[in-house]
Amino acid sequence: MARRHGKFRRWWRSAGMMDRILVCLAVFLLVFTAVMIAIHIRCGTTPDTLIVSVFGVCGGECGVMGWIKSAKERNQERKWREENKQ
C-alpha cells in the first residue's frame, strides 16, 4: 500500500493543474453523491435544486477546462505549422 501512496505523490507532483482539478472534482462528486444517498435514506427526500446546481457547476467547469485545452492545442499546432514552413 505504501508503494501506491508513493506513486500517487509522484504523479501529483508531475501532473498538470487541469489533471489535479479533475481528480479533486471526481473525489468531490463521489463524496457528494454518497452524502446525497445517505440523506435520501435517512430523510426520504433529497435537495433536488442543490443536486442540479452542483452537477451543473461541475459540468460547466469541465466544459471550460475542455475549451481551454483545445485552444492550447490549436495554438500549439499553429506554432508548429509556422516552424515547419520556415
N, CA and C of each residue as an Amber inpcrd file, in Angstrom:
protein
   258
   0.8190000  -1.1940000   0.0000000   0.0000000   0.0000000   0.0000000
   0.8620000   1.2580000   0.0000000   1.9980000   1.1920000   0.6490000
   2.8880000   2.3520000   0.6870000   3.3830000   2.6970000  -0.7200000
   3.5490000   1.6810000  -1.5630000   4.0030000   1.9470000  -2.9280000
   2.9680000   2.7590000  -3.7040000   1.7140000   2.4140000  -3.5430000
   0.6660000   3.1610000  -4.2460000   0.6630000   4.6090000  -3.8060000
   0.8320000   4.8170000  -2.5030000   0.8510000   6.1770000  -1.9890000
   2.0110000   6.9520000  -2.5980000   3.1740000   6.3000000  -2.7120000
   4.3310000   6.9450000  -3.3180000   4.1170000   7.2440000  -4.7870000
   3.4730000   6.3290000  -5.4920000   3.1810000   6.5520000  -6.9090000
   2.2350000   7.7260000  -7.0820000   1.2340000   7.8030000  -6.1950000
   0.2940000   8.9190000  -6.2830000   1.0040000  10.2410000  -6.0200000
   1.8830000  10.2660000  -5.0390000   2.6170000  11.5070000  -4.7490000
   3.4700000  11.9240000  -5.9460000   4.1530000  10.9570000  -6.5500000
   4.9730000  11.2730000  -7.7250000   4.1020000  11.7970000  -8.8620000
   2.9540000  11.1340000  -9.0640000   2.0490000  11.5890000 -10.1190000
   1.5430000  12.9930000  -9.8090000   1.1740000  13.2290000  -8.5460000
   0.6110000  14.5250000  -8.1590000   1.6120000  15.6490000  -8.4030000
   2.8850000  15.3750000  -8.1160000   3.9170000  16.4020000  -8.3370000
   4.1230000  16.6960000  -9.8100000   4.0180000  15.6710000 -10.6560000
   4.2850000  15.8650000 -12.0790000   3.0370000  16.2200000 -12.8810000
   1.8640000  16.0820000 -12.2790000   0.6210000  16.3260000 -13.0040000
   0.4090000  17.8180000 -13.2300000  -0.3010000  18.1050000 -14.3110000
  -0.6490000  19.4830000 -14.5980000  -1.8190000  19.9410000 -13.7300000
  -2.0860000  21.2270000 -13.7590000  -3.1470000  21.7840000 -12.9240000
  -4.5160000  21.2430000 -13.3160000  -4.7760000  21.0800000 -14.6010000
  -6.0800000  20.5620000 -15.0250000  -6.2920000  19.1310000 -14.5380000
  -5.2480000  18.3220000 -14.5770000  -5.3600000  16.9490000 -14.0710000
  -5.6650000  16.9430000 -12.5820000  -5.0190000  17.8210000 -11.8430000
  -5.2830000  17.9180000 -10.4070000  -6.7210000  18.3460000 -10.1420000
  -7.1830000  19.3190000 -10.9010000  -8.5610000  19.7950000 -10.7330000
  -9.5420000  18.6650000 -11.0350000  -9.2920000  17.9050000 -12.0890000
 -10.1950000  16.8110000 -12.4320000 -10.2330000  15.7310000 -11.3510000
  -9.0880000  15.4260000 -10.7520000  -9.0610000  14.4410000  -9.6660000
  -9.8500000  14.9630000  -8.4690000  -9.6250000  16.2100000  -8.0950000
 -10.3580000  16.7980000  -6.9700000 -11.8510000  16.8420000  -7.2600000
 -12.2210000  17.1730000  -8.4780000 -13.6290000  17.2320000  -8.8660000
 -14.2710000  15.8520000  -8.8080000 -13.5530000  14.8380000  -9.2530000
 -14.0820000  13.4710000  -9.2100000 -14.2920000  13.0110000  -7.7670000
 -13.3140000  13.2860000  -6.9060000 -13.4460000  12.9110000  -5.4960000
 -14.6180000  13.6590000  -4.8600000 -14.7270000  14.9480000  -5.1490000
 -15.8380000  15.7320000  -4.6040000 -17.1840000  15.1690000  -5.0380000
 -17.3200000  14.8450000  -6.3240000 -18.5980000  14.3310000  -6.8120000
 -18.9310000  12.9630000  -6.2240000 -17.9290000  12.1270000  -6.0260000
 -18.1740000  10.8350000  -5.3880000 -18.6630000  11.0130000  -3.9470000
 -17.9990000  11.8780000  -3.2030000 -18.4060000  12.1380000  -1.8180000
 -19.7820000  12.7870000  -1.7920000 -20.0240000  13.7470000  -2.6590000
 -21.3160000  14.4340000  -2.7250000 -22.4370000  13.4410000  -3.0190000
 -22.2060000  12.5540000  -3.9690000 -23.2210000  11.5480000  -4.3130000
 -23.4950000  10.6250000  -3.1370000 -22.4420000  10.1920000  -2.4500000
 -22.6230000   9.3170000  -1.2870000 -23.4130000  10.0250000  -0.1850000
 -23.1200000  11.2910000   0.0460000 -23.8540000  12.0490000   1.0660000
 -25.3100000  12.2240000   0.6600000 -25.5710000  12.4820000  -0.6070000
 -26.9580000  12.6450000  -1.0580000 -27.7300000  11.3290000  -0.9290000
 -27.0680000  10.2030000  -1.1720000 -27.7190000   8.9000000  -0.9830000
 -28.0350000   8.6930000   0.4950000 -27.0760000   9.0380000   1.3660000
 -27.3000000   8.9070000   2.8100000 -28.4490000   9.8020000   3.2700000
 -28.5210000  11.0150000   2.7540000 -29.6260000  11.9160000   3.1000000
 -30.9480000  11.3340000   2.6280000 -30.9410000  10.7680000   1.4330000
 -32.1790000  10.1790000   0.9060000 -32.6310000   8.9870000   1.7550000
 -31.7020000   8.1630000   2.1800000 -32.0480000   7.0100000   3.0170000
 -32.5940000   7.4760000   4.3620000 -31.9670000   8.4920000   4.9290000
 -32.3720000   8.9630000   6.2610000 -33.6660000   9.7720000   6.2350000
 -33.7870000  10.6810000   5.2860000 -34.9230000  11.6170000   5.2870000
 -36.0280000  11.2350000   4.3030000 -35.7170000  10.4300000   3.3200000
 -36.7050000  10.0550000   2.3230000 -36.7910000  11.0010000   1.1460000
 -36.0290000  12.0700000   1.1710000 -36.0120000  13.0210000   0.0630000
 -34.6270000  13.6590000  -0.0200000 -34.3630000  14.3240000  -1.1220000
 -33.0820000  14.9930000  -1.3100000 -33.3180000  16.4140000  -1.7980000
 -32.3520000  17.3030000  -1.5910000 -32.4690000  18.6750000  -2.0930000
 -32.1680000  18.7180000  -3.6020000 -33.2060000  18.5820000  -4.3940000
 -33.0370000  18.4760000  -5.8520000 -32.3490000  19.6920000  -6.4590000
 -32.6900000  20.8810000  -5.9910000 -32.0830000  22.0920000  -6.5400000
 -30.5750000  22.0980000  -6.2970000 -30.1540000  21.6670000  -5.1100000
 -28.7240000  21.5950000  -4.8010000 -28.0190000  20.6110000  -5.7100000
 -28.6270000  19.4610000  -5.9010000 -28.0100000  18.4250000  -6.7470000
 -27.8470000  18.9330000  -8.1790000 -28.8910000  19.5210000  -8.7260000
 -28.8290000  20.0380000 -10.0990000 -27.7860000  21.1470000 -10.2000000
 -27.7350000  22.0110000  -9.2010000 -26.7720000  23.1130000  -9.2220000
 -25.3330000  22.6090000  -9.1630000 -25.0690000  21.6540000  -8.2690000
 -23.7050000  21.1360000  -8.1220000 -23.2490000  20.4600000  -9.4050000
 -24.0950000  19.6060000  -9.9640000 -23.6890000  18.9240000 -11.1940000
 -23.6140000  19.8960000 -12.3740000 -24.4370000  20.9270000 -12.3710000
 -24.3450000  21.9410000 -13.4230000 -23.0450000  22.7170000 -13.3600000
 -22.6630000  23.1290000 -12.1530000 -21.4090000  23.8680000 -11.9850000
 -20.2160000  22.9880000 -12.3340000 -20.2330000  21.7410000 -11.8830000
 -19.1200000  20.8350000 -12.1920000 -19.0390000  20.5560000 -13.6940000
 -20.1920000  20.3950000 -14.3300000 -20.2010000  20.2010000 -15.7790000
 -19.6960000  21.4270000 -16.5130000 -20.0750000  22.5980000 -16.0250000
 -19.5860000  23.8400000 -16.6270000 -18.0810000  23.9900000 -16.4720000
 -17.5780000  23.6380000 -15.2940000 -16.1360000  23.7000000 -15.0480000
 -15.3820000  22.7710000 -15.9940000 -15.8880000  21.5660000 -16.1610000
 -15.2380000  20.6180000 -17.0750000 -15.3190000  21.1130000 -18.5200000
 -16.4220000  21.7310000 -18.8860000 -16.5600000  22.2880000 -20.2290000
 -15.5660000  23.4060000 -20.4860000 -15.3930000  24.2810000 -19.5110000
 -14.4320000  25.3790000 -19.6520000 -13.0090000  24.8340000 -19.7410000
 -12.7000000  23.8330000 -18.9280000 -11.3540000  23.2450000 -18.9900000
 -11.1180000  22.5710000 -20.3380000 -12.1370000  21.9270000 -20.8970000
 -12.0070000  21.3330000 -22.2250000 -11.7850000  22.3830000 -23.2900000
 -12.4840000  23.5100000 -23.1670000 -12.3210000  24.6100000 -24.1170000
 -10.9080000  25.1790000 -24.0350000 -10.3980000  25.3560000 -22.8250000
  -9.0380000  25.8640000 -22.6430000  -8.0220000  24.8910000 -23.2470000
  -8.2180000  23.5980000 -22.9880000  -7.2920000  22.5810000 -23.5030000
  -7.2770000  22.5780000 -25.0300000  -8.4560000  22.6310000 -25.6470000
  -8.5000000  22.6160000 -27.1150000  -7.8960000  23.8900000 -27.6980000
  -8.0840000  25.0250000 -27.0360000  -7.4810000  26.2730000 -27.5140000
  -5.9540000  26.2020000 -27.4370000  -5.4410000  25.6280000 -26.3460000
  -3.9840000  25.4680000 -26.2140000  -3.4330000  24.5660000 -27.3080000
  -4.1410000  23.4670000 -27.5900000  -3.6730000  22.5460000 -28.6320000
  -3.7020000  23.2010000 -30.0050000  -4.7510000  23.9790000 -30.2950000
  -4.8180000  24.6750000 -31.5800000  -3.6750000  25.6630000 -31.7370000
  -3.3810000  26.4000000 -30.6680000  -2.2770000  27.3580000 -30.7310000
  -0.9420000  26.6520000 -30.9180000  -0.7560000  25.5140000 -30.2730000
   0.4850000  24.7530000 -30.4230000   0.6220000  24.2300000 -31.8570000
  -0.4720000  23.7500000 -32.4390000  -0.4240000  23.2660000 -33.8180000
  -0.0810000  24.3920000 -34.7890000  -0.6430000  25.5750000 -34.5710000
  -0.3080000  26.7250000 -35.4190000   1.1710000  27.0600000 -35.3100000
   1.6910000  27.0320000 -34.0920000   3.1110000  27.3330000 -33.8800000
   3.9770000  26.3220000 -34.6090000   3.6350000  25.0420000 -34.5230000
   4.4090000  24.0090000 -35.2130000   4.3290000  24.1780000 -36.7290000
   3.1410000  24.5360000 -37.2330000   2.9940000  24.7570000 -38.6750000
   3.9030000  25.8970000 -39.1440000   3.9430000  26.9790000 -38.3770000
   4.7910000  28.1170000 -38.7250000   6.2650000  27.7140000 -38.7000000
   6.6430000  26.9040000 -37.7120000   8.0450000  26.4480000 -37.6340000
   8.3890000  25.5480000 -38.8150000   7.4570000  24.6960000 -39.2410000
   7.7030000  23.8130000 -40.3690000   7.8130000  24.5760000 -41.6820000
   7.0810000  25.6850000 -41.8130000   7.1620000  26.4920000 -43.0390000
   8.5250000  27.1430000 -43.1650000   9.1020000  27.4860000 -42.0450000
  10.4190000  28.1520000 -42.0790000  11.4560000  27.1100000 -42.2850000
